[in-house]
Each structure stands twice: as structure tokens, then as C-alpha cells.
Amino acid sequence: MTATELRLSLPQGLTSFIISVMAATGKILGFACNSKNQQIRTAIRAVLGRVKARTPRAWKRILEKIQRFEVRKMADGDLGEWISEYDGPSMSEVAKICFAAKTAAEIRAALLMEAKFEDRTQWPGIVRLCPTIARTADYAVATVAHEIGHAAATAKDMQHRNAPDQEWASEAAADRYAYLWGFGREIRSRIETRSLGHHGPARGQCIEWEGKYYRLNRRFSYEEITEAEFRK
């Protein structure tokens, strides 16, 4: 019996029920998701649809990188996270190893490690989301867009942020993509959840860092400013 024949042989009410269950638990534009929460699933679908329509190259990257969306309880204050499978050293560790390399073998090893670090943004991973983002549609969309932004970002995207801190470069790159996809209003609506130490400043905000002053401009790049500009 074909799927069509099976559907026609079932009572209409049962058929509608099966279709609704499949819609609530199936893949979202090809991506697996373990949540049945319709607010979260709608947000994921909305963001993925924009990515596909507006940035085909980014869409190709996330097709290759995002393995699934996982909704589960997270630590207090955490709303979402891009979890890459990258298991190499951090930027500071790479710098220390490269600086300390003396012999030909050490230099080769350092260069390989540096290449692995530069390629870290291409590793696959999962988007993890906290169930509490479902409290409003805007909240869910903003969180999903930001985390997918992390998955879409490349090493070059982060270099172009000119950030004084690597983590801030990653956060700015993610927000830049969310804005490109048309979710700027939603991102701004959750500004009260930002942690300055983790996320860095929001677009247009200024910050002092290690005796220097920076502004995150409209292109999501950090520009150095004077102390007088900072204190305006």
C-alpha cells in the first residue's frame, strides 16, 4: 500500500492528527529538532527561511555545519549556544606555541596548529536552545537568529570585526548576520540579557578595554575612539 492509499484509507480525523504530529515533531527545512514547542519551531523555521532567501552562501555553510537543533535546560542565564566540534587550542594558546617554537619540527607543528585554529569556524556542531526562549515570539527569534549567526560566521567574518577580544569578535559576527537576515528589531528587544563580559557592547555602544576606547559601529566592526568621544 502506498502512502497516499494509506492516507485515504484512514478516517479523516485520524489523518489530520497524524499530519499535525508529523508537523510538530519532524525536521524543519531539513534540520532535526527535538522540540515540540511550536513557538521555538516557528522561530527556527522563520530564521532558516530568511537565511536561505537572503544569504545563499551562508545557507550553504549552515547546511554543512548544523547537525541538529537541541532544546534542553541550560545553566541560569544561558539562552542558547553554538556548540562546535572544534577541539583544538584557543587563540592565546596558539600564539604561545608559535612564539615558543624554535626547531624546525616545533615550527611545523605550530603552523599546523595555527591552520587548524584558522579553520575552526568550519567545524560542524549543534545549536542548543533553552526552553525559556519560548516566552515571546521575538525572544525566540532573536536567540535562534543569533545562534545560527554563530554557525554561519567564518574566520574572515570575525577578523573583519577588528575586536579587541576574540569572544567579542564572534558575538559581533553572529549579531551582524542576524541583522543581515532582518532580525535587528528582535535582537535589540533582548538587549537587557546581554552580558558585557561575554557579548561585548551592542551595536552603537562604546566600551573601555585595557586603557583604550572602542565603539561597535553600524557595520559591527570595532573602531577605536578617543576618551572624549567615549565620555560624551
N, C-alpha and C positions, 0 to 999 in steps of 0.2 A: 504494500500500500504506500502510495506517495504521501508527502507531507500535505499536499493540497487535498487529497482524498481523505486523509485522517482528519484534517480541519473541518471538512464538510460533513463528516460522519458524527462529529461531536455536537452536543447541544450548544446553542448559541451562547448561553450564559457561561458554560464551561470554557468555550473557546475564548471569550473575552477575558476570562480570568487568567487563562494560560498566557495570553498575549500581554496582559498587564504585568504578570510576574516576570516574564522574559524582559520586558522593558525596564523593570525596576532592578534587575539583577544582572543583565547581560553587559557586554562590552560597550564602551562609549567611544564611538568613532574609531573602533579597533583596539582601544586600550582597556585592559582588565581593570576592574574596580570592585573592591569587596563590600562597598557600602550600598545599602538600600535607601538611604536618606535622599529624598528627591531634591531637597534644597542643594545638597552637595553635588549630586549627579547633574543637576541642571547647570550649576556653576561650571563644572568641568566641561560639559558639552558646549556651553557658551564660549568659554575661553578657547577651547580647541578649535571651534569653528572660526573664530577670529584669526587665530594663528594660521590656519590653513588658507584663509582668504587673503590675508594681508601680507604675510611674510612666508612665501613658499620655501625659501631656503631654511628658515627656522623650523618650519613644519617638517621638512625632510630630516633635520637633525633630531627633533624630538621623537620622530617615528623610530629612529635608530637607537635613541638613548633611553626613553622612558619605558621601563618594563611593565609597570603597573601603577595604579593609584591605590594607596593603602590608607584606610581611615581607621584610626585607633587612638586610644587615650594617650596623651603626651604629658610631659612634665608641666608643672604650673607655669603659665605664661607663654608656652610654646603653642603656636597655632598651625605651623606647617614646617616642612623641612624637605630639601632635596638631598637625598642620600646617595652619593656616588659610590661606585665600587672601587674608586681610586684608593690604592693602599700604599702610596709612596710617601716620601718625606715632604714636609712643609717647605715653603719658600725660604724661611730663615735657616732651616737645616741644610737645604741645597746650597745656600750661599756659604755657610760654614765649611761644608765639604769641598766646594770648589776652591775656596780660599786656602784651605789646608793642603790641597793636592800638590805634591812635589814630583813624584816619579811619573814615568810615562803610564804605568798601569793605573796609578791613582787618578791621573788626569783623564784617562779613557773612561774609568768608572764614574768619575764626576760628570763628564759630558753625557754619558748615558742616563745618569740620574736626572740631570738637568733637562734632557729631552723628554724623559718620562713625565717630569713635572709640567713642562710646557704643554704636553698633550693631555693633561689631567681632565680638562673640560670635555673631552670626547668620550670619556668612560660612561658606560650605561649605569642606570640606577633606578630608584623608585621615588615617587612623590608621596610623602607621608603627610596626612592631614588630620587635624584634631576634630572630633565630632562637634566641638563647641562653635566652630565657624558657621554652623548652620543657623545661628541665632537670627541673622538677617541675610537677605539675598546679596546685598552689597559687601557684607563681611566675607561671605563665602567666595564671591567672585574675586575680590581683592587678594585674598590669600591664595587661591588657586592660580591666578594670573602671576603673582609674584613668584611662586614656587616653580611654575612652568618656565618663567623667565630665567630662573637659575639653570634649568636644563637646556634652554636654548642658547645661553651665553657661551661665547668662545673665549679662548685666551686673549685674542685680539680685542674683543669687546671690553675685557677687563683692563687691558693695557691702556686703552683709549680713555678710560675714566680718570687717569692721572691721579689716582687716590694715594694719600699718604699711608694707607693701611690696606693690606690685601683683602681683608674681610669686607671693608667698606667698598672696595672696587667691585667685589662680587655682588654686594647688595645693590649698588647703584646700577650695575649692568642688568640685574633682574628687574628693577623698577623701570628702567628705560624700555625694556621690551613690553612690560605691562602697559606703559603709556603708548607705545607704538601700536599696540593692539586696541587702543581706545578705552582703556580702563583707568585713566588718570583720576577721574572723579571717585571711583571706588577705592583706589589707593590712598587718596587724600582723606577719605572718610574714616580710615582706621589709623590715622597718624598718632592717636593717643596710645597705641600699642607699641610704638617704636621704642626700642632700647638704643640709646645713643652709642653705647659701647659696642653693641653688636651691629646695628644697622647703619650707624653714621647719621649725618644730617639728612633731612628730607630736601627735595628739590627747592632751591632758593634760600635755604638756611645756611648760616655761617658757623664755623667751629674753630676753636683754637687747638692746635695739636703740636706738642713738643716745641713751643715757642714760635710757631708760625700760624698764620691765619688763612683759612680756606672758605670758599663758597662753593656749594654744589649748584652749578648753573643749569639752565633750562635744557641743555644737551646731556645732562647727567655726567658732566665732567667736573672734576675739582679744579678750581682756579685759585691761585694764591692771591690774597688781598692784603691791604695794609691794616695795621691795627686801628687806624682811624675809620676805615670802612667797616671793620668788624664791629666797632663800638657805636655805629650810627643807630 
